[in-house]
């Protein structure tokens, strides 16, 4: 099958792939746009996995305020270069992650950070370790804009698209009237 320039353009717009990657994918599946998009996605995830060891020391701190100022979240999202940090795709990702934090109140960035005692207690309360991890760890939570993916998968999609490692370094969430777990609430 002859692959037209318009087919390559359509696949590029859909996936963000390079010209030659789009053309090769379309040739491989004889012009089937959906299968070609799947191939591009698989290649991107493979590339993303290779980038996870690279240092991500640039990025931005993104605030998100919700509910008329009642809930606020702030996330430090890092990438490898300042150039990528200034792109609309990276800034949109940072905004979405901050919004996720405000909405679902995770306590830790990843499952590895959850103390075993906290995980056991939460698993007993919720009836499942998997459910506890999804509630406590940001990267394991279902993305509020697309429940078919978790936050880690959304970040990997952006790593593949932007070509740099991306890391959630830390975050904080504030809710009006909320007190710290160890605060007595009394004035001294």
Backbone as numpy.savetxt, mean C-alpha at the origin, in Angstrom:
# Nx Ny Nz CAx CAy CAz Cx Cy Cz
-1.02 -12.78 -35.27 -1.86 -11.59 -35.27 -0.98 -10.34 -35.27
-1.39 -9.36 -36.04 -0.67 -8.09 -36.12 -1.06 -7.22 -34.92
-0.08 -6.75 -34.17 -0.33 -5.90 -33.00 -0.23 -4.44 -33.45
-1.34 -3.70 -33.32 -1.36 -2.31 -33.77 -0.83 -1.38 -32.69
-0.43 -0.20 -33.12 0.05 0.81 -32.18 -1.05 1.22 -31.20
-2.29 1.22 -31.66 -3.39 1.61 -30.78 -3.61 0.56 -29.68
-3.37 -0.72 -30.01 -3.48 -1.78 -29.00 -2.39 -1.61 -27.94
-1.18 -1.32 -28.39 -0.06 -1.10 -27.46 -0.36 0.10 -26.58
-0.86 1.17 -27.20 -1.19 2.38 -26.44 -2.27 2.10 -25.39
-3.29 1.37 -25.76 -4.37 1.04 -24.82 -3.84 0.24 -23.63
-2.99 -0.76 -23.91 -2.43 -1.57 -22.83 -1.51 -0.73 -21.94
-0.74 0.15 -22.54 0.14 1.03 -21.76 -0.66 1.93 -20.83
-1.77 2.49 -21.34 -2.60 3.37 -20.52 -3.25 2.59 -19.38
-3.59 1.35 -19.64 -4.25 0.51 -18.64 -3.28 0.05 -17.55
-2.02 -0.23 -17.94 -1.08 -0.86 -17.01 0.11 0.00 -16.60
0.42 1.03 -17.39 1.60 1.83 -17.11 2.89 1.18 -17.60
2.77 0.12 -18.39 3.94 -0.61 -18.89 4.65 0.18 -19.99
5.91 -0.19 -20.23 6.67 0.41 -21.31 6.18 -0.09 -22.66
6.59 0.59 -23.72 6.13 0.25 -25.06 6.49 -1.19 -25.42
7.75 -1.54 -25.25 8.19 -2.88 -25.66 7.57 -3.98 -24.77
7.43 -3.70 -23.48 6.79 -4.69 -22.59 5.35 -4.92 -23.01
4.65 -3.85 -23.34 3.25 -3.96 -23.77 3.15 -4.74 -25.08
4.04 -4.41 -26.02 4.01 -5.09 -27.31 4.31 -6.59 -27.16
5.34 -6.92 -26.38 5.69 -8.34 -26.15 4.54 -9.11 -25.49
3.90 -8.48 -24.50 2.79 -9.15 -23.81 1.63 -9.40 -24.78
1.32 -8.43 -25.60 0.24 -8.59 -26.58 0.58 -9.66 -27.62
1.82 -9.69 -28.05 2.23 -10.72 -29.02 2.14 -12.11 -28.41
2.54 -12.22 -27.14 2.53 -13.51 -26.44 1.13 -14.10 -26.34
0.13 -13.25 -26.18 -1.25 -13.74 -26.02 -2.12 -13.42 -27.24
-1.47 -13.17 -28.36 -2.15 -12.95 -29.64 -3.22 -11.86 -29.57
-2.89 -10.75 -28.90 -3.78 -9.60 -28.89 -4.84 -9.56 -27.81
-4.91 -10.58 -26.96 -5.91 -10.60 -25.89 -5.51 -9.58 -24.82
-6.26 -8.49 -24.72 -5.93 -7.37 -23.85 -5.92 -7.77 -22.37
-6.91 -8.56 -21.93 -6.98 -8.96 -20.53 -5.81 -9.85 -20.13
-5.49 -10.82 -20.95 -4.36 -11.71 -20.66 -3.04 -10.94 -20.69
-2.92 -10.01 -21.60 -1.70 -9.19 -21.68 -1.54 -8.35 -20.42
-2.65 -7.80 -19.92 -2.61 -7.01 -18.68 -2.19 -7.88 -17.50
-2.64 -9.13 -17.48 -2.24 -10.05 -16.41 -0.75 -10.34 -16.48
-0.22 -10.52 -17.67 1.21 -10.77 -17.83 2.01 -9.57 -17.34
1.58 -8.38 -17.72 2.27 -7.15 -17.28 2.24 -7.06 -15.76
1.10 -7.37 -15.14 0.99 -7.31 -13.69 1.92 -8.32 -13.03
1.99 -9.53 -13.55 2.88 -10.55 -13.00 4.34 -10.13 -13.11
4.71 -9.57 -14.24 6.08 -9.11 -14.43 6.39 -7.97 -13.45
5.43 -7.10 -13.26 5.62 -5.98 -12.34 5.80 -6.44 -10.91
5.01 -7.43 -10.48 5.15 -7.95 -9.12 6.49 -8.63 -8.93
6.97 -9.33 -9.95 8.28 -9.98 -9.87 9.37 -8.92 -9.73
9.25 -7.84 -10.49 10.22 -6.74 -10.38 10.13 -6.08 -9.01
8.92 -5.94 -8.50 8.73 -5.31 -7.19 9.42 -6.12 -6.10
9.30 -7.44 -6.15 9.95 -8.29 -5.16 11.46 -8.09 -5.15
12.05 -7.87 -6.32 13.50 -7.68 -6.42 13.94 -6.34 -5.80
13.03 -5.39 -5.68 13.38 -4.06 -5.21 13.23 -3.89 -3.69
12.65 -4.86 -3.00 12.33 -4.69 -1.59 13.54 -4.56 -0.68
14.73 -4.94 -1.14 15.93 -4.82 -0.32 16.63 -3.47 -0.51
16.17 -2.68 -1.45 16.82 -1.40 -1.72 16.44 -0.36 -0.67
17.37 0.53 -0.37 17.18 1.55 0.67 16.16 2.59 0.21
15.20 2.85 1.08 14.17 3.85 0.81 14.27 4.92 1.90
15.03 5.98 1.62 15.26 7.01 2.63 14.63 8.36 2.26
14.02 8.45 1.09 13.31 9.66 0.68 11.82 9.42 0.89
10.99 10.35 0.51 9.55 10.14 0.63 8.85 11.36 1.16
7.78 11.12 1.91 7.05 12.24 2.48 6.24 11.79 3.68
5.83 12.80 4.45 4.93 12.59 5.58 3.59 13.12 5.13
2.58 12.26 5.14 1.26 12.63 4.63 0.24 12.66 5.77
-0.41 13.81 5.99 -1.48 13.88 6.99 -2.83 13.61 6.35
-3.76 13.14 7.15 -5.14 12.97 6.70 -6.05 13.30 7.88
-6.99 14.19 7.67 -7.94 14.58 8.72 -9.33 14.16 8.27
-10.07 13.51 9.16 -11.39 12.97 8.82 -12.42 13.42 9.85
-13.66 13.39 9.44 -14.78 13.62 10.37 -14.80 15.03 10.93
-14.53 16.02 10.10 -14.58 17.40 10.57 -13.54 17.71 11.61
-12.41 17.03 11.54 -11.32 17.28 12.48 -11.36 16.39 13.71
-12.18 15.37 13.71 -12.28 14.49 14.88 -11.22 13.37 14.88
-10.78 12.97 13.70 -9.77 11.91 13.57 -8.68 12.39 12.63
-7.44 12.16 13.02 -6.32 12.53 12.16 -5.31 11.40 12.12
-4.66 11.25 10.99 -3.60 10.25 10.85 -2.44 10.88 10.10
-1.25 10.38 10.39 -0.07 10.85 9.71 0.80 9.63 9.43
1.31 9.53 8.19 2.12 8.39 7.80 3.41 8.88 7.16
4.51 8.21 7.48 5.77 8.44 6.78 5.92 7.33 5.77
5.85 7.69 4.49 5.98 6.73 3.39 7.28 7.05 2.67
8.16 6.06 2.59 9.48 6.28 2.00 9.63 5.60 0.66
10.46 6.20 -0.19 10.84 5.65 -1.48 12.33 5.91 -1.65
12.88 5.59 -2.80 14.32 5.70 -2.99 14.78 7.10 -3.39
13.95 7.84 -4.13 14.37 9.16 -4.61 13.31 10.21 -4.37
13.78 11.45 -4.25 12.88 12.58 -4.10 12.03 12.77 -5.36
12.58 12.41 -6.51 11.85 12.52 -7.77 10.55 11.71 -7.70
10.61 10.46 -7.26 9.41 9.62 -7.15 8.48 10.15 -6.06
9.05 10.65 -4.97 8.22 11.18 -3.87 7.33 12.33 -4.33
7.75 13.04 -5.37 6.98 14.18 -5.87 5.97 13.81 -6.94
5.91 12.53 -7.33 4.96 12.14 -8.38 3.54 12.05 -7.83
2.56 12.34 -8.65 1.16 12.22 -8.22 0.81 10.79 -7.76
1.37 9.76 -8.40 1.07 8.38 -8.00 1.55 8.10 -6.58
2.75 8.54 -6.25 3.29 8.31 -4.90 2.50 9.11 -3.87
2.20 10.36 -4.20 1.44 11.20 -3.27 0.04 10.65 -3.04
-0.57 10.11 -4.09 -1.89 9.50 -3.96 -1.82 8.26 -3.07
-0.77 7.46 -3.25 -0.59 6.28 -2.39 -0.44 6.70 -0.93
0.37 7.71 -0.66 0.56 8.19 0.71 -0.77 8.65 1.31
-1.55 9.37 0.52 -2.87 9.84 0.98 -3.78 8.65 1.30
-3.80 7.65 0.42 -4.64 6.47 0.64 -4.22 5.71 1.89
-2.92 5.60 2.12 -2.44 4.88 3.31 -2.81 5.66 4.57
-2.67 6.98 4.55 -3.06 7.79 5.71 -4.56 7.67 5.97
-5.36 7.65 4.90 -6.80 7.49 5.04 -7.14 6.11 5.63
-6.42 5.09 5.21 -6.59 3.73 5.73 -6.35 3.72 7.24
-5.29 4.39 7.67 -4.94 4.44 9.09 -6.03 5.14 9.88
-6.53 6.26 9.35 -7.61 6.98 10.04 -8.86 6.12 10.15
-9.17 5.38 9.09 -10.41 4.60 9.06 -10.36 3.34 9.90
-9.25 2.60 9.84 -9.23 1.27 10.46 -8.34 1.13 11.69
-7.64 2.19 12.06 -6.88 2.24 13.31 -5.95 1.04 13.55
-5.04 0.75 12.62 -4.08 -0.32 12.89 -3.14 0.11 14.01
-2.52 -0.86 14.66 -1.61 -0.55 15.76 -0.14 -0.72 15.37
0.12 -1.51 14.34 1.49 -1.82 13.91 1.57 -1.75 12.40
2.77 -1.55 11.88 2.95 -1.50 10.43 2.77 -2.89 9.84
3.48 -3.88 10.40 3.43 -5.23 9.83 3.23 -6.28 10.92
2.93 -7.49 10.49 2.71 -8.60 11.42 3.94 -8.86 12.27
5.15 -8.68 11.71 6.39 -8.95 12.44 6.53 -8.07 13.68
5.92 -6.89 13.67 6.06 -5.94 14.78 5.11 -6.24 15.94
4.11 -7.07 15.74 3.12 -7.34 16.79 3.75 -8.23 17.85
3.79 -7.78 19.12 4.31 -8.65 20.19 3.43 -9.91 20.30
4.06 -11.03 20.53 3.35 -12.31 20.59 2.21 -12.28 21.61
2.44 -11.64 22.77 1.40 -11.59 23.80 0.18 -10.79 23.32
0.41 -9.70 22.61 -0.68 -8.89 22.07 -1.45 -9.69 21.02
-0.71 -10.38 20.15 -1.35 -11.17 19.10 -2.19 -12.30 19.68
-1.65 -12.98 20.68 -2.40 -14.07 21.33 -3.67 -13.55 21.98
-3.57 -12.42 22.69 -4.74 -11.84 23.36 -5.81 -11.44 22.36
-5.39 -10.77 21.28 -6.33 -10.32 20.25 -6.94 -11.52 19.51
-6.12 -12.54 19.24 -6.62 -13.74 18.56 -7.67 -14.44 19.41
-7.45 -14.48 20.71 -8.43 -15.10 21.61 -9.72 -14.28 21.62
-9.60 -12.97 21.65 -10.76 -12.07 21.65 -11.57 -12.20 20.35
-10.87 -12.29 19.21 -11.54 -12.31 17.90 -11.78 -13.71 17.36
-11.18 -14.72 18.00 -11.41 -16.10 17.58 -10.49 -16.62 16.50
-9.54 -15.80 16.03 -8.66 -16.23 14.95 -7.40 -15.36 14.92
-6.26 -16.01 14.72 -5.00 -15.27 14.60 -5.00 -14.43 13.32
-5.52 -14.98 12.22 -5.55 -14.24 10.95 -6.39 -12.97 11.06
-7.53 -13.07 11.71 -8.40 -11.90 11.89 -7.70 -10.87 12.77
-7.00 -11.33 13.79 -6.27 -10.43 14.68 -5.18 -9.69 13.93
-4.43 -10.40 13.10 -3.36 -9.77 12.31 -3.95 -8.72 11.38
-5.06 -9.04 10.73 -5.68 -8.09 9.80 -6.19 -6.84 10.52
-6.53 -6.97 11.78 -6.99 -5.80 12.52 -5.81 -4.99 13.05
-4.75 -5.65 13.47 -3.62 -4.97 14.11 -2.57 -4.42 13.15
-2.30 -5.13 12.05 -1.19 -4.77 11.16 -1.68 -4.06 9.90
-1.21 -2.85 9.69 -1.60 -2.05 8.53 -1.42 -2.79 7.21
-0.25 -3.38 6.99 0.04 -4.02 5.70 -0.88 -5.22 5.42
-1.46 -5.81 6.45 -2.33 -6.98 6.28 -3.80 -6.60 6.11
-4.14 -5.34 6.33 -5.54 -4.92 6.25 -6.02 -4.86 4.80
-7.31 -5.19 4.61 -7.93 -5.01 3.30 -7.94 -3.53 2.99
-7.59 -3.18 1.77 -7.58 -1.79 1.34 -9.01 -1.28 1.29
-9.27 -0.16 1.93 -10.65 0.34 2.01 -11.23 0.75 0.66
-10.39 1.03 -0.32 -10.89 1.40 -1.65 -11.04 0.20 -2.58
-10.46 -0.95 -2.21 -10.52 -2.16 -3.05 -10.28 -3.37 -2.16
-11.36 -3.98 -1.69 -11.24 -5.08 -0.72 -10.62 -6.35 -1.31
-10.36 -6.36 -2.61 -9.71 -7.54 -3.20 -8.20 -7.54 -2.95
-7.68 -6.43 -2.41 -6.24 -6.30 -2.14 -6.03 -5.86 -0.70
-4.87 -6.23 -0.15 -4.49 -5.67 1.13 -3.50 -4.52 0.88
-3.15 -3.79 1.91 -2.28 -2.62 1.76 -0.91 -3.03 1.21
-0.39 -4.16 1.65 0.90 -4.61 1.14 0.86 -4.83 -0.38
-0.23 -5.40 -0.88 -0.38 -5.61 -2.32 -0.50 -4.28 -3.08
-1.20 -3.33 -2.49 -1.34 -2.01 -3.11 0.04 -1.36 -3.21
0.84 -1.47 -2.16 2.18 -0.90 -2.18 3.05 -1.61 -3.21
2.96 -2.93 -3.30 3.74 -3.67 -4.30 3.35 -3.27 -5.72
2.06 -3.02 -5.94 1.62 -2.53 -7.26 2.30 -1.21 -7.59
2.42 -0.33 -6.59 3.07 0.96 -6.82 4.59 0.80 -7.00
5.19 -0.16 -6.31 6.62 -0.43 -6.51 6.84 -0.83 -7.97
5.99 -1.71 -8.46 6.11 -2.16 -9.85 5.90 -1.00 -10.82
4.94 -0.17 -10.53 4.60 0.94 -11.43 5.67 2.04 -11.41
6.16 2.38 -10.21 7.09 3.50 -10.06 8.55 3.08 -10.17
8.83 1.78 -10.03 10.20 1.29 -10.21 11.11 1.52 -9.03
10.57 1.81 -7.87 11.38 2.01 -6.67 10.76 1.28 -5.49
11.61 0.94 -4.52 11.12 0.34 -3.29 10.30 1.39 -2.53
9.21 0.98 -1.92 8.35 1.85 -1.12 8.11 1.17 0.21
8.27 1.94 1.29 8.16 1.38 2.63 7.33 2.31 3.51
6.39 1.72 4.27 5.71 2.48 5.31 6.65 2.43 6.51
7.22 3.58 6.86 8.20 3.62 7.95 7.49 3.64 9.31
6.52 4.53 9.45 5.80 4.66 10.72 4.53 5.47 10.50
3.66 5.42 11.50 2.43 6.20 11.41 1.92 6.50 12.81
0.99 7.44 12.86 0.34 7.79 14.12 -1.10 8.16 13.82
-1.97 7.90 14.76 -3.40 8.21 14.59 -3.91 8.87 15.85
-4.70 9.90 15.68 -5.27 10.64 16.81 -6.78 10.70 16.65
-7.47 10.54 17.77 -8.92 10.67 17.77 -9.31 11.58 18.92
-10.12 12.57 18.63 -10.53 13.54 19.63 -11.15 12.84 20.83
-10.69 13.18 22.03 -11.23 12.60 23.25 -10.60 11.28 23.65
-9.75 10.73 22.81 -9.11 9.45 23.11 -7.94 9.69 24.06
-7.77 8.79 25.01 -6.63 8.90 25.93 -5.65 7.78 25.65
-4.41 8.02 26.01 -3.38 6.99 25.82 -3.69 5.81 26.72
-3.38 4.58 26.31 -3.70 3.38 27.09 -3.15 3.41 28.51
-1.97 4.04 28.72 -1.39 4.05 30.06 -1.66 5.33 30.82
-2.45 6.24 30.25 -2.76 7.51 30.94 -3.89 7.31 31.93
-3.75 7.91 33.08 -4.77 7.75 34.11 -5.94 8.71 33.87
-5.69 9.77 33.12 -6.76 10.72 32.84 -6.92 11.73 33.95
-6.09 11.65 34.99 -6.20 12.59 36.11 -5.12 13.66 35.99
-5.45 14.87 36.43 -4.47 15.93 36.46 -3.56 15.72 37.67
-2.28 16.09 37.49 -1.36 15.92 38.62 -1.12 17.21 39.31
